[in-house]
Amino acid sequence: MIYFLAGVAAIAGLLFGYDEGVIAVASPSLQSSFPMSAFEDGFTTAAVPLGAMLGAILAGKLTERLGRRLVLMLAAALFALGALAASIVGSIAMLMLARLVLGLAIGVAAVVAPLFIAEAAPLRIRGALVSTYQLAITAGIVLSYLTGLIFGGPDTWRVMFALGAVPGIAFFIGLLFLPESPRWLVLKNRDADATASLRRLRGTGADVAGEVEAIRANVFAEQRTAAHAPGVLAPWVRPALIIGTVLYFLQQLSGINAVIYYAPTIFQHAGLDGQSTQVMATVGVGVVNFAVTILAMTLIDRWGRRPLLIAGFAGTAATLLLIAVAVVAQDVFPSWIVVLALFGYIASFAISLGPLPHLMMSEVFPLSVRGAGMSLSSVSNWGFNFVVVFLFPLMLATIGLAGAFTLFAVVCLGGIVFTIALVPETRGVSLEEIEGHLRAGEPLNTLRAAKGAPIPVAAGAP
Ligand code: BGC
C-alpha cells in the first residue's frame, strides 16, 4: 500500500512537471491562435508559478485543518478543471486565469504531496520515496515535451493542455483509495483512525500499536518544543532560513526555468532552424534532465552536498557563458554547439541545483519550525520562478539571449562563493546534530559528519 500511496502522490509531481513544460511546446501554436506581446507571453507562462506561490502560502493552513488527503483531492480536482479550462478558452485573459488556477493546484500539491509521502512512509525507505516525487517532476517535463513531438499544427495547444486533465483525474481516483496520513490523524486526536490507516499502509496483520505510540510521543514532544521555541524568524534559526531561501533564489536565477519553459524559443534564437528540430532538441533537454536526476539520487549521499553544488554551479556558469558567446558569434559557432552546451547546462543543473535545495530545505530547519521554514522556502522557490519566467521574454526583447544568459552565469558564479562561504555539508550528519549546531550559535558551514558515523537516509520532504 505504501508504494501505491507514493505512486499516487508522485502523480502530483508529474502534473507539476507537465504543466511547467507544456507551455514550451504549446507556445508556437498558441502564438498563431493568439498573437501575444512579450508582456502577455511572459504573464501567460508565469501565471503557473504565480498561482503556485499563492498555493504554497495557503497549503500549510489548509492541510493542518482538512488533512493531507482531502486537500490533495481538492488540488486534483483543480488540476483537472484547470487543464480542461485552459484547453477551451477563447481569449488570452481566460488562459491566464486558467493557468493561475493550475498554478494554485501545483503550489498546494508541491507542499502537501511530499509531506503525505514522508508521513506515511516507513523510516528506512523515506528518503528514497521522497526522491521519487522529485523524479516524477522531471518525468512530467519529458512527457509534456513528447506531446510536442506527437501533436503538431494549428490549435494543437488545446489538445496538449487538455491532456493534463488525464493524470489529474487519475490522481483524484487514486486518492479515493488511500487512507489519511496517520500522523495527521494523531495530531487531530483520532488515534483509532490512525491505527486503521497504519494497518492498511503496513499490510494486514501488521502490529502497528508501537508505531502509533511513537507518533503520539513525537507529536507531544513537538508540541512542547513548539510552545517554547521562538518562531522561524528567530536569530538562531536565521542561518537555516538563509540556506533554505537563498539556495532556491540561486536555483531559479540560474535560469533553469527560462530553459524549461522556453527551450524551443532559445534554440530558435540560437539559430536552430525548423520547428520540429527545435522540439526534438527540447525533448533532449527533458530526457537529459530526467536521466541525470537518477544519477544525482545515487551521488548525493556518496559525494556530499557541497562538492556537487560547487561542480553544478561551475558547470552551469561555464555552459551559459559558452552559449552566450556562441549566440553572439553565430557565424563562427555552429548551432549544434548551443544544443550540446544546453545539454551540458541541464546535466550540471540536474546533478546538483535541481534536487539539492529541496533536500537541504528538509534537513536544515529545526523540528519545531520545519513546516513554517519549508513553506517560506517554497515561497522563495515559486516567487523567483515567477520573476524569471515572467521577465525572460522581456529580457530576450531587450538584452537578447546572450545578455540574459550572461546574467544567469554571474548568479551561478555567485552560487560558488555562497556555497563555499555558507552551505553546510549535511551528508552523514543527523538532523539533531544540525539543530544542536544552530542552537549553539556555531556557523553551519563548520558541520562535519562524525568519523565512522553511518550515512543516514535523507529525512523529511522537499
Ligand atoms: C525546480 C523547478 C524546475 C525543475 C526542473 C526543480 O528542482 O524547483 O523549478 O523546473 O527542477 O527539473
Residues whose N, C-alpha, C, O or C-beta is under 5 A from the ligand:
A	BS01	BGC	T138 I260 L353 G354 P355
